Every structure is written in C-alpha cells, then in structure tokens.
Amino acid sequence: MKKTCAVYIMTNYSQSSLYIGVTSNLQKRVWEHKNKVVAGFTKKYNINRLVYYELTDSIEAAINREKQLKRWHRDWKINLIKEMNPEFRDLSLDFE
C-alpha cells in the first residue's frame, strides 16, 4: 500500500516554537503554512520550516502518532528531529 499520509513537525527560524500536524498532502499543507493561508498558531508564530515528517499508510495511523508526539516533552521532540535532520534544514526545499 502506498504511504500517503504524514505527521509532521514545523518550526520557525529561531526554533522557539514547534508545531505538530497531520495531513494527507504534505507538500500542499507545508505550502499553506509558508504562505500563511490559514489564521492560527503557525501564522502567529511564523512557523514555516518543515523539520521532520513521517509517512504512514493511513490517516488514523498519522493521527495516533500526532497525539503521541504532542504528549512528548520538548526535548524528546528535539531529539527526534535531530535523528532525521541534525541541522534542522527546511526539508520542504527538497520537494519538487
């Protein structure tokens, strides 16, 4: 089965805020965050850098993982990000 859903973590330039979300279209959702299409936390805190994501087989799996990550301490989230992306690069720059 093709993995189409994602749980993702985004941050701002200073890495002072983290945002965890779920989507069935990661590229589109990141574009919406970067272009401040939807009012809310990511717009208010200028959350525009994709630093981590996991692909899943279903939206239910992505939602469950999102809930798990949201319960984690900030340090645990930072360590998770560093495992995949030690330099906190904006991973969306790799999208075609």
C-alpha positions in Angstrom: 0.0 0.0 0.0 1.3 3.5 -0.9 2.1 5.7 2.0 0.1 8.9 1.5 -0.5 10.5 5.0 2.0 12.3 7.1 2.6 13.5 10.6 5.0 16.4 10.5 6.8 19.0 12.7 7.4 22.5 11.7 9.3 25.3 13.4 10.1 29.0 13.0 13.5 30.5 12.1 14.6 30.7 15.7 13.3 27.2 16.5 11.5 28.7 19.5 8.1 27.1 18.6 7.2 23.7 17.3 4.0 22.7 15.5 2.9 19.1 15.0 0.3 18.4 12.4 -1.3 15.7 10.2 -2.1 15.8 6.5 -2.9 13.7 3.5 -0.9 16.0 1.3 2.3 17.2 2.9 3.5 19.4 0.1 0.2 21.3 -0.1 0.0 21.7 3.7 3.5 23.0 4.0 2.8 25.5 1.2 -0.3 26.6 3.2 1.8 27.2 6.3 4.6 29.0 4.4 2.0 31.3 2.7 0.0 31.8 5.9 -3.2 30.7 4.2 -4.9 29.8 7.5 -5.0 32.0 10.6 -3.8 30.4 13.8 -0.7 29.3 15.6 1.5 28.8 12.6 0.7 32.2 11.2 1.0 34.0 14.5 4.4 32.5 15.3 5.7 32.4 11.7 6.0 28.6 11.6 7.3 28.0 8.1 10.1 25.4 8.2 9.4 21.7 7.8 12.0 19.9 10.0 10.5 16.4 10.4 7.9 14.1 8.9 6.8 10.5 9.0 4.8 8.9 6.2 2.0 6.5 7.2 -0.3 4.1 5.5 -3.5 5.7 6.9 -4.8 8.9 8.3 -5.7 7.0 11.5 -2.1 6.0 12.0 -0.9 9.6 11.4 -3.4 10.9 13.9 -2.4 8.4 16.5 1.3 9.3 16.0 0.4 13.0 16.2 -1.3 12.5 19.5 1.7 10.6 20.8 4.2 13.2 19.8 2.1 16.1 21.2 2.3 14.4 24.7 6.1 14.3 24.5 8.4 16.7 26.3 10.0 19.3 24.0 13.5 17.7 24.5 12.2 14.4 23.2 10.7 16.1 20.1 14.1 17.9 19.5 15.9 14.6 19.7 13.5 13.0 17.3 14.0 15.9 14.8 17.8 15.6 15.2 17.8 11.9 14.3 16.3 12.7 10.9 17.5 16.3 10.4 20.5 17.2 12.6 20.9 20.6 11.1 17.2 21.5 11.3 17.2 22.1 7.5 13.9 23.1 5.9 13.0 19.7 4.4 10.4 21.2 2.1 13.2 22.6 0.0 13.7 19.0 -1.3 10.1 18.9 -2.7 10.0 19.0 -6.5 
